Amino acid sequence: MRSSARFIRTSIALASLAALAACASGGSKRPRADLAAAQVNTIGVNTYLWRAALETVSFAPLLQTDSNGGVIVTDWYANPANPSERVKVTVSILDTDLRADALRVAASRQVAQGGAWVDAPVQAATVQKLEDIILTKARELRRQAIAG
């Protein structure tokens, strides 16, 4: 029993020495840093979708932005050409991939009636158009990044 314990200790010591020797001799052969990994953005959602969404809704004041959760909420915005109507937009980015199903846009609309703001329907085409604009911008940002 005593010789088997000695054998185990000797094996552990030799393994440790071999590991240390490998570190000492291979110190000049360190792996190179992966440039692609160094350029990865640490936000929780797709960077291109995030930037494109921010650019697209920049016409309105931002109420809330959360790049980790992928949420952008604008405050109410009234177009100076039509001050009796205002909109509020919420953009949700749901994934780290640049895909159409990684984006969800919701809009609220109000119209002025009798001195008060009253909820009004938003045309589905309006939300779809905003999503298309964001996706198109995101794809363009990606193309520009790849082209360098």
Secondary structure, 3 states (H helix, E strand, C coil): CHHHHHHHHHHHHHHHHHHHHHHHHCHHHCCCCCHHHHCCCCCCCCHHHHHHHHHHCCCCCEEEEECCCCEEEECCECCCCCCCEEEEEEEEECCCCCCHHHEEEEEEEEEEECCEEEEECCCHHHHHHHHHHHHHHHHHHHHHHHHC
